[in-house]
Amino acid sequence: MTVTAALIATATGLVLSKACTYLLDRLGEAPDEEHQVTLDNGKGSESTKISGTTFTGVTESWCAETGGCTGYDRCPTSYI
């Protein structure tokens, strides 16, 4: 099953920006393609590259290093 932005939006109820929708769809369609992103959890941010195959590991590691990634309800509309 390919994960798409529409599937994520339906499952979570989140409203995703056009940029976010594009990125999530690309991660599902081309899992080895790298994308430059900025990770931000309100406790710091970092620019890094992710792909569909590295997304979970990179974000989990970064969240652990910065003290956790919670409070999604406070995220601006154009962020996930």
VEXPA-795758 format. One record per atom (N, C-alpha, C, O): residue number from 0; chain; atom name; y, z, x. Coordinates in nm, 3 decimals, m for minus. Layout:
{atom NUM "A" "CA" {Y Z X}}
...
//
This chain:
{atom 0 "A" "N" {m0.118 0.000 0.084}}
{atom 0 "A" "CA" {0.000 0.000 0.000}}
{atom 0 "A" "C" {0.124 0.000 0.089}}
{atom 0 "A" "O" {0.134 0.081 0.182}}
{atom 1 "A" "N" {0.218 m0.088 0.062}}
{atom 1 "A" "CA" {0.343 m0.095 0.135}}
{atom 1 "A" "C" {0.446 m0.007 0.066}}
{atom 1 "A" "O" {0.471 m0.022 m0.054}}
{atom 2 "A" "N" {0.504 0.084 0.142}}
{atom 2 "A" "CA" {0.608 0.171 0.088}}
{atom 2 "A" "C" {0.737 0.090 0.078}}
{atom 2 "A" "O" {0.777 0.024 0.174}}
{atom 3 "A" "N" {0.802 0.095 m0.037}}
{atom 3 "A" "CA" {0.927 0.024 m0.057}}
{atom 3 "A" "C" {1.034 0.123 m0.104}}
{atom 3 "A" "O" {1.002 0.234 m0.147}}
{atom 4 "A" "N" {1.159 0.082 m0.095}}
{atom 4 "A" "CA" {1.268 0.166 m0.142}}
{atom 4 "A" "C" {1.254 0.194 m0.291}}
{atom 4 "A" "O" {1.283 0.305 m0.336}}
{atom 5 "A" "N" {1.211 0.095 m0.367}}
{atom 5 "A" "CA" {1.194 0.114 m0.511}}
{atom 5 "A" "C" {1.089 0.220 m0.540}}
{atom 5 "A" "O" {1.106 0.302 m0.631}}
{atom 6 "A" "N" {0.981 0.220 m0.465}}
{atom 6 "A" "CA" {0.876 0.320 m0.482}}
{atom 6 "A" "C" {0.928 0.460 m0.450}}
{atom 6 "A" "O" {0.901 0.554 m0.523}}
{atom 7 "A" "N" {1.004 0.473 m0.340}}
{atom 7 "A" "CA" {1.061 0.602 m0.303}}
{atom 7 "A" "C" {1.161 0.650 m0.407}}
{atom 7 "A" "O" {1.160 0.767 m0.446}}
{atom 8 "A" "N" {1.247 0.561 m0.454}}
{atom 8 "A" "CA" {1.347 0.598 m0.554}}
{atom 8 "A" "C" {1.279 0.643 m0.683}}
{atom 8 "A" "O" {1.323 0.740 m0.746}}
{atom 9 "A" "N" {1.175 0.573 m0.723}}
{atom 9 "A" "CA" {1.102 0.610 m0.845}}
{atom 9 "A" "C" {1.034 0.745 m0.829}}
{atom 9 "A" "O" {1.037 0.827 m0.920}}
{atom 10 "A" "N" {0.973 0.768 m0.714}}
{atom 10 "A" "CA" {0.898 0.892 m0.691}}
{atom 10 "A" "C" {0.990 1.013 m0.675}}
{atom 10 "A" "O" {0.953 1.124 m0.715}}
{atom 11 "A" "N" {1.108 0.994 m0.617}}
{atom 11 "A" "CA" {1.196 1.107 m0.587}}
{atom 11 "A" "C" {1.314 1.120 m0.681}}
{atom 11 "A" "O" {1.373 1.228 m0.693}}
{atom 12 "A" "N" {1.350 1.011 m0.748}}
{atom 12 "A" "CA" {1.469 1.013 m0.833}}
{atom 12 "A" "C" {1.599 0.996 m0.755}}
{atom 12 "A" "O" {1.707 1.005 m0.813}}
{atom 13 "A" "N" {1.588 0.970 m0.624}}
{atom 13 "A" "CA" {1.708 0.952 m0.541}}
{atom 13 "A" "C" {1.771 0.816 m0.566}}
{atom 13 "A" "O" {1.701 0.717 m0.589}}
{atom 14 "A" "N" {1.902 0.812 m0.562}}
{atom 14 "A" "CA" {1.975 0.686 m0.567}}
{atom 14 "A" "C" {2.001 0.645 m0.422}}
{atom 14 "A" "O" {2.069 0.717 m0.348}}
{atom 15 "A" "N" {1.948 0.531 m0.382}}
{atom 15 "A" "CA" {1.956 0.488 m0.243}}
{atom 15 "A" "C" {2.065 0.383 m0.225}}
{atom 15 "A" "O" {2.083 0.297 m0.311}}
{atom 16 "A" "N" {2.136 0.391 m0.113}}
{atom 16 "A" "CA" {2.239 0.292 m0.083}}
{atom 16 "A" "C" {2.173 0.159 m0.049}}
{atom 16 "A" "O" {2.052 0.152 m0.026}}
{atom 17 "A" "N" {2.254 0.052 m0.044}}
{atom 17 "A" "CA" {2.201 m0.080 m0.007}}
{atom 17 "A" "C" {2.145 m0.078 0.134}}
{atom 17 "A" "O" {2.039 m0.135 0.160}}
{atom 18 "A" "N" {2.216 m0.011 0.228}}
{atom 18 "A" "CA" {2.170 m0.003 0.365}}
{atom 18 "A" "C" {2.039 0.074 0.375}}
{atom 18 "A" "O" {1.948 0.034 0.448}}
{atom 19 "A" "N" {2.029 0.181 0.302}}
{atom 19 "A" "CA" {1.908 0.262 0.302}}
{atom 19 "A" "C" {1.792 0.184 0.241}}
{atom 19 "A" "O" {1.681 0.186 0.295}}
{atom 20 "A" "N" {1.817 0.115 0.132}}
{atom 20 "A" "CA" {1.715 0.033 0.067}}
{atom 20 "A" "C" {1.663 m0.072 0.164}}
{atom 20 "A" "O" {1.542 m0.092 0.175}}
{atom 21 "A" "N" {1.755 m0.140 0.233}}
{atom 21 "A" "CA" {1.716 m0.243 0.329}}
{atom 21 "A" "C" {1.629 m0.183 0.439}}
{atom 21 "A" "O" {1.523 m0.238 0.471}}
{atom 22 "A" "N" {1.672 m0.070 0.498}}
{atom 22 "A" "CA" {1.596 m0.008 0.606}}
{atom 22 "A" "C" {1.457 0.032 0.560}}
{atom 22 "A" "O" {1.358 0.003 0.628}}
{atom 23 "A" "N" {1.447 0.098 0.447}}
{atom 23 "A" "CA" {1.316 0.142 0.398}}
{atom 23 "A" "C" {1.224 0.024 0.369}}
{atom 23 "A" "O" {1.105 0.029 0.399}}
{atom 24 "A" "N" {1.278 m0.081 0.311}}
{atom 24 "A" "CA" {1.197 m0.200 0.285}}
{atom 24 "A" "C" {1.151 m0.265 0.416}}
{atom 24 "A" "O" {1.036 m0.309 0.425}}
{atom 25 "A" "N" {1.238 m0.271 0.517}}
{atom 25 "A" "CA" {1.200 m0.328 0.647}}
{atom 25 "A" "C" {1.094 m0.242 0.716}}
{atom 25 "A" "O" {1.002 m0.295 0.777}}
{atom 26 "A" "N" {1.106 m0.110 0.705}}
{atom 26 "A" "CA" {1.006 m0.021 0.766}}
{atom 26 "A" "C" {0.868 m0.048 0.707}}
{atom 26 "A" "O" {0.768 m0.045 0.778}}
{atom 27 "A" "N" {0.863 m0.075 0.576}}
{atom 27 "A" "CA" {0.736 m0.103 0.511}}
{atom 27 "A" "C" {0.684 m0.242 0.541}}
{atom 27 "A" "O" {0.563 m0.261 0.560}}
{atom 28 "A" "N" {0.773 m0.341 0.545}}
{atom 28 "A" "CA" {0.733 m0.480 0.565}}
{atom 28 "A" "C" {0.700 m0.512 0.711}}
{atom 28 "A" "O" {0.609 m0.591 0.738}}
{atom 29 "A" "N" {0.771 m0.454 0.803}}
{atom 29 "A" "CA" {0.754 m0.484 0.945}}
{atom 29 "A" "C" {0.749 m0.351 1.022}}
{atom 29 "A" "O" {0.847 m0.313 1.086}}
{atom 30 "A" "N" {0.636 m0.282 1.016}}
{atom 30 "A" "CA" {0.629 m0.147 1.073}}
{atom 30 "A" "C" {0.652 m0.136 1.223}}
{atom 30 "A" "O" {0.679 m0.026 1.271}}
{atom 31 "A" "N" {0.643 m0.245 1.298}}
{atom 31 "A" "CA" {0.666 m0.238 1.443}}
{atom 31 "A" "C" {0.809 m0.275 1.482}}
{atom 31 "A" "O" {0.846 m0.262 1.599}}
{atom 32 "A" "N" {0.889 m0.320 1.387}}
{atom 32 "A" "CA" {1.029 m0.358 1.414}}
{atom 32 "A" "C" {1.113 m0.231 1.431}}
{atom 32 "A" "O" {1.109 m0.142 1.346}}
{atom 33 "A" "N" {1.188 m0.222 1.541}}
{atom 33 "A" "CA" {1.270 m0.104 1.566}}
{atom 33 "A" "C" {1.409 m0.119 1.504}}
{atom 33 "A" "O" {1.464 m0.229 1.497}}
{atom 34 "A" "N" {1.464 m0.005 1.460}}
{atom 34 "A" "CA" {1.596 0.000 1.398}}
{atom 34 "A" "C" {1.675 0.113 1.461}}
{atom 34 "A" "O" {1.622 0.223 1.481}}
{atom 35 "A" "N" {1.801 0.087 1.492}}
{atom 35 "A" "CA" {1.889 0.192 1.544}}
{atom 35 "A" "C" {1.940 0.272 1.424}}
{atom 35 "A" "O" {1.997 0.215 1.332}}
{atom 36 "A" "N" {1.919 0.403 1.425}}
{atom 36 "A" "CA" {1.962 0.489 1.316}}
{atom 36 "A" "C" {2.027 0.615 1.374}}
{atom 36 "A" "O" {2.012 0.645 1.493}}
{atom 37 "A" "N" {2.100 0.686 1.290}}
{atom 37 "A" "CA" {2.154 0.816 1.328}}
{atom 37 "A" "C" {2.087 0.920 1.240}}
{atom 37 "A" "O" {2.097 0.916 1.117}}
{atom 38 "A" "N" {2.019 1.014 1.303}}
{atom 38 "A" "CA" {1.958 1.125 1.232}}
{atom 38 "A" "C" {2.063 1.236 1.222}}
{atom 38 "A" "O" {2.127 1.269 1.322}}
{atom 39 "A" "N" {2.080 1.293 1.103}}
{atom 39 "A" "CA" {2.180 1.398 1.083}}
{atom 39 "A" "C" {2.126 1.496 0.981}}
{atom 39 "A" "O" {2.088 1.457 0.871}}
{atom 40 "A" "N" {2.123 1.623 1.017}}
{atom 40 "A" "CA" {2.072 1.724 0.924}}
{atom 40 "A" "C" {2.174 1.833 0.894}}
{atom 40 "A" "O" {2.138 1.939 0.843}}
{atom 41 "A" "N" {2.301 1.807 0.924}}
{atom 41 "A" "CA" {2.404 1.906 0.901}}
{atom 41 "A" "C" {2.412 2.009 1.013}}
{atom 41 "A" "O" {2.503 2.092 1.014}}
{atom 42 "A" "N" {2.319 2.005 1.106}}
{atom 42 "A" "CA" {2.317 2.096 1.219}}
{atom 42 "A" "C" {2.338 2.019 1.349}}
{atom 42 "A" "O" {2.338 2.077 1.458}}
{atom 43 "A" "N" {2.356 1.890 1.337}}
{atom 43 "A" "CA" {2.373 1.803 1.453}}
{atom 43 "A" "C" {2.328 1.663 1.416}}
{atom 43 "A" "O" {2.267 1.641 1.311}}
{atom 44 "A" "N" {2.357 1.569 1.502}}
{atom 44 "A" "CA" {2.314 1.432 1.479}}
{atom 44 "A" "C" {2.274 1.369 1.611}}
{atom 44 "A" "O" {2.314 1.413 1.719}}
{atom 45 "A" "N" {2.194 1.264 1.601}}
{atom 45 "A" "CA" {2.146 1.194 1.720}}
{atom 45 "A" "C" {2.119 1.049 1.684}}
{atom 45 "A" "O" {2.059 1.020 1.580}}
{atom 46 "A" "N" {2.164 0.959 1.769}}
{atom 46 "A" "CA" {2.135 0.817 1.752}}
{atom 46 "A" "C" {2.002 0.788 1.822}}
{atom 46 "A" "O" {1.981 0.828 1.936}}
{atom 47 "A" "N" {1.914 0.719 1.753}}
{atom 47 "A" "CA" {1.782 0.690 1.808}}
{atom 47 "A" "C" {1.726 0.563 1.745}}
{atom 47 "A" "O" {1.782 0.511 1.649}}
{atom 48 "A" "N" {1.616 0.516 1.798}}
{atom 48 "A" "CA" {1.547 0.401 1.740}}
{atom 48 "A" "C" {1.420 0.448 1.671}}
{atom 48 "A" "O" {1.348 0.534 1.722}}
{atom 49 "A" "N" {1.393 0.389 1.555}}
{atom 49 "A" "CA" {1.270 0.419 1.483}}
{atom 49 "A" "C" {1.208 0.289 1.434}}
{atom 49 "A" "O" {1.275 0.186 1.424}}
{atom 50 "A" "N" {1.081 0.296 1.405}}
{atom 50 "A" "CA" {1.010 0.186 1.340}}
{atom 50 "A" "C" {0.926 0.249 1.230}}
{atom 50 "A" "O" {0.921 0.371 1.217}}
{atom 51 "A" "N" {0.860 0.167 1.153}}
{atom 51 "A" "CA" {0.773 0.220 1.048}}
{atom 51 "A" "C" {0.660 0.304 1.105}}
{atom 51 "A" "O" {0.614 0.399 1.042}}
{atom 52 "A" "N" {0.616 0.270 1.226}}
{atom 52 "A" "CA" {0.504 0.344 1.286}}
{atom 52 "A" "C" {0.550 0.471 1.356}}
{atom 52 "A" "O" {0.468 0.561 1.379}}
{atom 53 "A" "N" {0.678 0.482 1.392}}
{atom 53 "A" "CA" {0.726 0.602 1.462}}
{atom 53 "A" "C" {0.814 0.691 1.376}}
{atom 53 "A" "O" {0.848 0.802 1.418}}
{atom 54 "A" "N" {0.852 0.646 1.258}}
{atom 54 "A" "CA" {0.948 0.717 1.173}}
{atom 54 "A" "C" {0.912 0.864 1.151}}
{atom 54 "A" "O" {0.995 0.952 1.176}}
{atom 55 "A" "N" {0.792 0.891 1.105}}
{atom 55 "A" "CA" {0.752 1.028 1.073}}
{atom 55 "A" "C" {0.752 1.116 1.197}}
{atom 55 "A" "O" {0.807 1.226 1.194}}
{atom 56 "A" "N" {0.692 1.071 1.305}}
{atom 56 "A" "CA" {0.686 1.151 1.427}}
{atom 56 "A" "C" {0.823 1.180 1.486}}
{atom 56 "A" "O" {0.851 1.292 1.527}}
{atom 57 "A" "N" {0.909 1.078 1.490}}
{atom 57 "A" "CA" {1.043 1.094 1.547}}
{atom 57 "A" "C" {1.124 1.192 1.463}}
{atom 57 "A" "O" {1.187 1.282 1.518}}
{atom 58 "A" "N" {1.124 1.175 1.332}}
{atom 58 "A" "CA" {1.206 1.263 1.247}}
{atom 58 "A" "C" {1.151 1.405 1.243}}
{atom 58 "A" "O" {1.229 1.500 1.246}}
{atom 59 "A" "N" {1.019 1.422 1.237}}
{atom 59 "A" "CA" {0.963 1.557 1.237}}
{atom 59 "A" "C" {0.995 1.629 1.367}}
{atom 59 "A" "O" {1.031 1.747 1.364}}
{atom 60 "A" "N" {0.983 1.561 1.480}}
{atom 60 "A" "CA" {1.014 1.620 1.609}}
{atom 60 "A" "C" {1.161 1.659 1.617}}
{atom 60 "A" "O" {1.194 1.769 1.661}}
{atom 61 "A" "N" {1.249 1.569 1.574}}
{atom 61 "A" "CA" {1.392 1.597 1.579}}
{atom 61 "A" "C" {1.429 1.712 1.488}}
{atom 61 "A" "O" {1.509 1.798 1.527}}
{atom 62 "A" "N" {1.372 1.718 1.369}}
{atom 62 "A" "CA" {1.400 1.828 1.277}}
{atom 62 "A" "C" {1.355 1.961 1.337}}
{atom 62 "A" "O" {1.426 2.061 1.325}}
{atom 63 "A" "N" {1.239 1.964 1.400}}
{atom 63 "A" "CA" {1.189 2.086 1.463}}
{atom 63 "A" "C" {1.281 2.132 1.576}}
{atom 63 "A" "O" {1.304 2.251 1.592}}
{atom 64 "A" "N" {1.332 2.037 1.655}}
{atom 64 "A" "CA" {1.420 2.069 1.768}}
{atom 64 "A" "C" {1.556 2.122 1.723}}
{atom 64 "A" "O" {1.618 2.201 1.795}}
{atom 65 "A" "N" {1.603 2.079 1.607}}
{atom 65 "A" "CA" {1.738 2.115 1.562}}
{atom 65 "A" "C" {1.739 2.226 1.458}}
{atom 65 "A" "O" {1.846 2.261 1.407}}
{atom 66 "A" "N" {1.625 2.282 1.427}}
{atom 66 "A" "CA" {1.622 2.395 1.335}}
{atom 66 "A" "C" {1.590 2.361 1.191}}
{atom 66 "A" "O" {1.619 2.439 1.100}}
{atom 67 "A" "N" {1.532 2.245 1.169}}
{atom 67 "A" "CA" {1.487 2.209 1.034}}
{atom 67 "A" "C" {1.576 2.111 0.963}}
{atom 67 "A" "O" {1.695 2.100 0.992}}
{atom 68 "A" "N" {1.517 2.039 0.870}}
{atom 68 "A" "CA" {1.588 1.941 0.789}}
{atom 68 "A" "C" {1.567 1.977 0.643}}
{atom 68 "A" "O" {1.467 1.940 0.581}}
{atom 69 "A" "N" {1.662 2.049 0.589}}
{atom 69 "A" "CA" {1.656 2.090 0.449}}
{atom 69 "A" "C" {1.790 2.064 0.385}}
{atom 69 "A" "O" {1.886 2.025 0.452}}
{atom 70 "A" "N" {1.799 2.086 0.256}}
{atom 70 "A" "CA" {1.926 2.071 0.186}}
{atom 70 "A" "C" {1.958 1.929 0.147}}
{atom 70 "A" "O" {2.075 1.889 0.146}}
{atom 71 "A" "N" {1.854 1.851 0.116}}
{atom 71 "A" "CA" {1.876 1.711 0.080}}
{atom 71 "A" "C" {1.969 1.696 m0.039}}
{atom 71 "A" "O" {2.035 1.593 m0.053}}
{atom 72 "A" "N" {1.976 1.797 m0.126}}
{atom 72 "A" "CA" {2.062 1.791 m0.242}}
{atom 72 "A" "C" {2.211 1.786 m0.204}}
{atom 72 "A" "O" {2.295 1.747 m0.285}}
{atom 73 "A" "N" {2.243 1.824 m0.080}}
{atom 73 "A" "CA" {2.381 1.822 m0.034}}
{atom 73 "A" "C" {2.416 1.693 0.038}}
{atom 73 "A" "O" {2.531 1.676 0.078}}
{atom 74 "A" "N" {2.322 1.603 0.057}}
{atom 74 "A" "CA" {2.348 1.479 0.131}}
{atom 74 "A" "C" {2.446 1.390 0.054}}
{atom 74 "A" "O" {2.440 1.381 m0.069}}
{atom 75 "A" "N" {2.536 1.326 0.128}}
{atom 75 "A" "CA" {2.623 1.226 0.063}}
{atom 75 "A" "C" {2.538 1.114 0.003}}
{atom 75 "A" "O" {2.424 1.092 0.046}}
{atom 76 "A" "N" {2.591 1.045 m0.094}}
{atom 76 "A" "CA" {2.517 0.942 m0.167}}
{atom 76 "A" "C" {2.457 0.836 m0.077}}
{atom 76 "A" "O" {2.347 0.787 m0.105}}
{atom 77 "A" "N" {2.524 0.799 0.031}}
{atom 77 "A" "CA" {2.475 0.690 0.114}}
{atom 77 "A" "C" {2.376 0.734 0.221}}
{atom 77 "A" "O" {2.344 0.657 0.311}}
{atom 78 "A" "N" {2.327 0.856 0.213}}
{atom 78 "A" "CA" {2.232 0.909 0.311}}
{atom 78 "A" "C" {2.103 0.950 0.245}}
{atom 78 "A" "O" {2.099 0.974 0.124}}
{atom 79 "A" "N" {1.994 0.957 0.326}}
{atom 79 "A" "CA" {1.869 1.014 0.277}}
{atom 79 "A" "C" {1.827 1.123 0.373}}
{atom 79 "A" "O" {1.724 1.187 0.353}}
//
